[in-house]
Amino acid sequence: MAVPGPFDLEGEDDEMTAGQAMEQADEMRPNNEFSDSLKQNWLRQCDSRLRGSVVERSETVDFDDVGAYTAWAEGGLAYDTELLAPEQFAPLYVHWLCAQMDLALGEVARAANEMQLYSDYVQEFAAWMRRRYAPAGGVQWRY
């Protein structure tokens, strides 16, 4: 997978939304019986993990008003709730949702494959953040 270059977040209107992530995951796992509220909760968990392990380690306010975790705290996720990671890393959400569905169904090997893909995108997102933003106070980047 190619490492993305430094992209400008300003002016981008095509960020992945909660609804788009759920639709794409549903296409990859057709006929699943998981409720939208459960998938929304999984997206909240994903964004919470990203915020804590990647974004908060950077000196930036660019992500303060976006993400499923933020929207959840303000009353829930709408279809058009913008997710935290920039568009070039958006597939991480689909892989996360598919992995959660697979785990719930006991399909551990399939879930492991999805988690590996998710992890690859998270690592690329973290590397992009390190290139773009200075570390937050008291945090050192580890390569």
C-alpha atoms as a printed R data frame, in Angstrom:
    type eleno elety resid chain resno       x       y      z
1   ATOM     1    CA   MET     A     1   0.000   0.000  0.000
2   ATOM     2    CA   ALA     A     2   1.427   3.377 -0.961
3   ATOM     3    CA   VAL     A     3   2.117   5.892  1.762
4   ATOM     4    CA   PRO     A     4   0.023   9.015  1.180
5   ATOM     5    CA   GLY     A     5   1.709  12.361  0.848
6   ATOM     6    CA   PRO     A     6   0.849  15.441  2.879
7   ATOM     7    CA   PHE     A     7  -2.632  16.515  1.844
8   ATOM     8    CA   ASP     A     8  -4.370  19.725  2.756
9   ATOM     9    CA   LEU     A     9  -7.472  19.123  4.875
10  ATOM    10    CA   GLU     A    10  -8.924  22.562  4.214
11  ATOM    11    CA   GLY     A    11 -11.536  22.717  1.492
12  ATOM    12    CA   GLU     A    12 -12.116  18.967  1.282
13  ATOM    13    CA   ASP     A    13 -15.809  18.170  1.137
14  ATOM    14    CA   ASP     A    14 -15.649  14.468  0.410
15  ATOM    15    CA   GLU     A    15 -14.783  13.069  3.840
16  ATOM    16    CA   MET     A    16 -16.354   9.721  4.686
17  ATOM    17    CA   THR     A    17 -19.588   9.940  6.643
18  ATOM    18    CA   ALA     A    18 -21.050   7.475  9.124
19  ATOM    19    CA   GLY     A    19 -23.791   6.560  6.656
20  ATOM    20    CA   GLN     A    20 -21.353   5.922  3.819
21  ATOM    21    CA   ALA     A    21 -19.167   3.706  6.009
22  ATOM    22    CA   MET     A    22 -22.180   1.652  7.095
23  ATOM    23    CA   GLU     A    23 -23.432   1.319  3.502
24  ATOM    24    CA   GLN     A    24 -20.052   0.135  2.241
25  ATOM    25    CA   ALA     A    25 -19.717  -2.357  5.096
26  ATOM    26    CA   ASP     A    26 -23.228  -3.631  4.359
27  ATOM    27    CA   GLU     A    27 -22.214  -4.162  0.735
28  ATOM    28    CA   MET     A    28 -19.222  -6.196  1.886
29  ATOM    29    CA   ARG     A    29 -21.344  -8.159  4.367
30  ATOM    30    CA   PRO     A    30 -24.751  -8.420  2.642
31  ATOM    31    CA   ASN     A    31 -27.798  -9.678  4.496
32  ATOM    32    CA   ASN     A    32 -26.330  -8.917  7.900
33  ATOM    33    CA   GLU     A    33 -28.834  -8.437 10.696
34  ATOM    34    CA   PHE     A    34 -26.869  -5.869 12.679
35  ATOM    35    CA   SER     A    35 -28.799  -2.729 13.585
36  ATOM    36    CA   ASP     A    36 -27.713   0.723 12.490
37  ATOM    37    CA   SER     A    37 -27.419   1.753 16.134
38  ATOM    38    CA   LEU     A    38 -24.913  -1.053 16.775
39  ATOM    39    CA   LYS     A    39 -22.879  -0.065 13.706
40  ATOM    40    CA   GLN     A    40 -22.994   3.568 14.832
41  ATOM    41    CA   ASN     A    41 -21.651   2.508 18.218
42  ATOM    42    CA   TRP     A    42 -18.838   0.597 16.511
43  ATOM    43    CA   LEU     A    43 -17.977   3.738 14.523
44  ATOM    44    CA   ARG     A    44 -17.960   5.743 17.754
45  ATOM    45    CA   GLN     A    45 -15.541   3.227 19.265
46  ATOM    46    CA   CYS     A    46 -13.317   3.395 16.190
47  ATOM    47    CA   ASP     A    47 -13.138   7.189 16.207
48  ATOM    48    CA   SER     A    48 -12.550   7.190 19.955
49  ATOM    49    CA   ARG     A    49  -9.569   4.885 19.474
50  ATOM    50    CA   LEU     A    50  -8.201   7.036 16.651
51  ATOM    51    CA   ARG     A    51  -8.620  10.215 18.666
52  ATOM    52    CA   GLY     A    52  -6.856   8.762 21.708
53  ATOM    53    CA   SER     A    53  -4.042   6.890 19.985
54  ATOM    54    CA   VAL     A    54  -3.292   9.177 17.025
55  ATOM    55    CA   VAL     A    55  -4.929  12.616 17.000
56  ATOM    56    CA   GLU     A    56  -4.419  13.604 20.646
57  ATOM    57    CA   ARG     A    57  -0.718  12.885 20.303
58  ATOM    58    CA   SER     A    58  -0.494  15.784 17.841
59  ATOM    59    CA   GLU     A    59  -0.495  19.510 18.428
60  ATOM    60    CA   THR     A    60  -3.595  20.356 16.366
61  ATOM    61    CA   VAL     A    61  -7.180  21.541 16.634
62  ATOM    62    CA   ASP     A    62  -8.067  20.483 13.068
63  ATOM    63    CA   PHE     A    63  -9.992  17.445 14.315
64  ATOM    64    CA   ASP     A    64 -11.755  18.930 17.334
65  ATOM    65    CA   ASP     A    65 -15.171  19.290 15.690
66  ATOM    66    CA   VAL     A    66 -15.322  16.094 13.630
67  ATOM    67    CA   GLY     A    67 -15.767  12.418 14.284
68  ATOM    68    CA   ALA     A    68 -18.316   9.892 15.429
69  ATOM    69    CA   TYR     A    69 -17.136  10.160 19.033
70  ATOM    70    CA   THR     A    70 -17.784  13.914 19.090
71  ATOM    71    CA   ALA     A    71 -21.197  13.588 17.394
72  ATOM    72    CA   TRP     A    72 -22.180  10.742 19.739
73  ATOM    73    CA   ALA     A    73 -21.554  12.992 22.741
74  ATOM    74    CA   GLU     A    74 -23.765  15.641 21.142
75  ATOM    75    CA   GLY     A    75 -26.765  13.371 20.656
76  ATOM    76    CA   GLY     A    76 -25.922  10.592 18.216
77  ATOM    77    CA   LEU     A    77 -24.788   9.996 14.681
78  ATOM    78    CA   ALA     A    78 -26.625  11.227 11.636
79  ATOM    79    CA   TYR     A    79 -26.069   9.744  8.176
80  ATOM    80    CA   ASP     A    80 -23.959  12.748  7.222
81  ATOM    81    CA   THR     A    81 -21.789  12.808 10.372
82  ATOM    82    CA   GLU     A    82 -18.237  13.333  9.148
83  ATOM    83    CA   LEU     A    83 -15.814  10.753 10.508
84  ATOM    84    CA   LEU     A    84 -12.438  11.654 12.005
85  ATOM    85    CA   ALA     A    85  -9.902  10.280  9.525
86  ATOM    86    CA   PRO     A    86  -9.293  12.148  6.254
87  ATOM    87    CA   GLU     A    87 -10.648  10.643  3.032
88  ATOM    88    CA   GLN     A    88  -7.450   8.853  2.004
89  ATOM    89    CA   PHE     A    89  -7.718   6.735  5.167
90  ATOM    90    CA   ALA     A    90 -11.512   6.263  5.074
91  ATOM    91    CA   PRO     A    91 -11.397   2.530  4.222
92  ATOM    92    CA   LEU     A    92 -10.283   1.923  7.810
93  ATOM    93    CA   TYR     A    93 -13.902   2.472  8.897
94  ATOM    94    CA   VAL     A    94 -15.295  -0.118  6.510
95  ATOM    95    CA   HIS     A    95 -12.677  -2.668  7.564
96  ATOM    96    CA   TRP     A    96 -13.385  -1.911 11.244
97  ATOM    97    CA   LEU     A    97 -17.134  -2.443 10.778
98  ATOM    98    CA   CYS     A    98 -16.602  -5.662  8.821
99  ATOM    99    CA   ALA     A    99 -14.216  -6.939 11.496
100 ATOM   100    CA   GLN     A   100 -16.756  -6.200 14.236
101 ATOM   101    CA   MET     A   101 -19.485  -8.028 12.300
102 ATOM   102    CA   ASP     A   102 -17.190 -10.985 11.694
103 ATOM   103    CA   LEU     A   103 -16.202 -11.152 15.365
104 ATOM   104    CA   ALA     A   104 -19.846 -11.037 16.432
105 ATOM   105    CA   LEU     A   105 -20.558 -13.956 14.101
106 ATOM   106    CA   GLY     A   106 -17.584 -15.955 15.383
107 ATOM   107    CA   GLU     A   107 -15.694 -15.735 12.095
108 ATOM   108    CA   VAL     A   108 -12.337 -15.140 13.722
109 ATOM   109    CA   ALA     A   109 -10.064 -15.747 10.704
110 ATOM   110    CA   ARG     A   110 -12.102 -13.394  8.531
111 ATOM   111    CA   ALA     A   111 -12.108 -10.793 11.335
112 ATOM   112    CA   ALA     A   112  -8.324 -11.086 11.673
113 ATOM   113    CA   ASN     A   113  -7.909 -10.282  7.975
114 ATOM   114    CA   GLU     A   114 -10.156  -7.235  8.308
115 ATOM   115    CA   MET     A   115  -8.321  -6.077 11.444
116 ATOM   116    CA   GLN     A   116  -5.006  -6.304  9.582
117 ATOM   117    CA   LEU     A   117  -6.360  -4.063  6.824
118 ATOM   118    CA   TYR     A   118  -7.790  -1.686  9.433
119 ATOM   119    CA   SER     A   119  -4.441  -1.612 11.235
120 ATOM   120    CA   ASP     A   120  -2.558  -0.831  8.008
121 ATOM   121    CA   TYR     A   121  -4.743   2.233  7.406
122 ATOM   122    CA   VAL     A   122  -4.394   3.364 11.031
123 ATOM   123    CA   GLN     A   123  -0.606   3.113 10.777
124 ATOM   124    CA   GLU     A   124  -0.625   5.171  7.588
125 ATOM   125    CA   PHE     A   125  -2.896   7.745  9.234
126 ATOM   126    CA   ALA     A   126  -0.537   7.947 12.231
127 ATOM   127    CA   ALA     A   127   2.479   8.399  9.949
128 ATOM   128    CA   TRP     A   128   0.631  11.139  8.038
129 ATOM   129    CA   MET     A   129  -0.170  12.890 11.328
130 ATOM   130    CA   ARG     A   130   3.500  12.713 12.385
131 ATOM   131    CA   ARG     A   131   4.578  14.305  9.114
132 ATOM   132    CA   ARG     A   132   1.914  17.017  9.251
133 ATOM   133    CA   TYR     A   133   1.741  18.026 12.937
134 ATOM   134    CA   ALA     A   134   4.161  18.527 15.796
135 ATOM   135    CA   PRO     A   135   3.785  16.189 18.754
136 ATOM   136    CA   ALA     A   136   1.599  17.357 21.633
137 ATOM   137    CA   GLY     A   137   3.365  18.455 24.805
138 ATOM   138    CA   GLY     A   138   5.078  15.596 26.601
139 ATOM   139    CA   VAL     A   139   4.675  13.176 23.691
140 ATOM   140    CA   GLN     A   140   7.468  11.856 21.506
141 ATOM   141    CA   TRP     A   141   6.975  10.300 18.115
142 ATOM   142    CA   ARG     A   142   8.225   6.735 17.906
143 ATOM   143    CA   TYR     A   143   9.047   5.289 14.552
